[in-house]
Every structure is written in C-alpha cells, then in structure tokens.
Amino acid sequence: MTEYYAIVADNVPVAPIGLARRTEAGDEAYHRDHGWRPTKVITRYFEADADDALVPITEQEADELRTWFHHRQGDPPLIGGPLRVAWSATFTGTSAPGEALGIDHGVARHNDNSSRVALVLFHPRPDRWVVELQYLGQPPTDTAQVRAEVVSANLGLHLERER
C-alpha cells in the first residue's frame, strides 16, 4: 500500500511545497521533472529531524497536488495551514474505537479549495481517547451530524466531556 504526504513549510502557509510517498520499494519525492526520486524526507520527519511538516493525504489528493505543481494555476489544494477544532470529545475506557469510527489517520472527510475536514483520534493515556473534528479553512457545516455519529457509535467507552 502506498502512503502519500504533502510537504508543508511553516513559512509558506498558502500551499504545500512538495509531495512524498512511501511505497514497498522505498520513499520517494515528486520532482520538477514530474517524476519520482528516492528521498529521506519521510524517514527524517518520523525521526523528528525534519524542518517541514508532513500531512498524510489520499491518493486522489496527491494526484490533485501533482496537477497543481505541474500547472501552478488557480488555487492550490487546501492541505497545510493552522488546524482548528470544530468539536472534541474525551472518552474513557480500554477498547479501541478507531475501527468502530472508521478513522484512518489523516484521511480527510472533505477536501476542496475552501476547507479540509478530518476526524482524528488521539490516545493520550491507556484509559483515555480523544476524538477531534479538525479543519483548515472554512468551518465544517456538519459538526452536529459528526457529533451524533461519534456519540451514537458502539465504542465500548464512556463519554467524559465534550467541547
């Protein structure tokens, strides 16, 4: 399975500065000649030795980003920038809710030039889970629906608090 990452620089908030992917054959970065070349950017990022951030994206988002890099016309795909939280819930218990919620780390529920929305799961302690509806750009319009989906899911956990 191939994993794709947008490379986002803190000093360039408008658009991603690069694209990388992790394949069974190794890590590669997309280059100006429109080809893939070996890279260590993903390894350095996960070893906390990188200057730029990596944002996990889907294959479709990677294709859109490659197209934008090729033409540099119009608005770039919305991938990097300051994250905001539209809704958050803290649960207690020991079951793993990720599969029940259908959460794939970093995969956006919605992404276009106006907003990017993702449901993200954190596990800060062995008995605590936090679910956040994060977004870039415009706030999500379906926050109440997402909240209802999460709260009504059979997670085997106790809802401790929301914000």
PyMOL commands that set and color helices and strands:
alter all, ss='L'
color gray80, all
select helices_A, chain A and resi 41-46+59-71+98-101+143-152
alter helices_A, ss='H'
color red, helices_A
select strands_A, chain A and resi 3-8+18-23+26-30+36-38+53-57+84-92+110-111+115-125+128-137+158-162
alter strands_A, ss='S'
color yellow, strands_A
deselect
rebuild
show_as cartoon
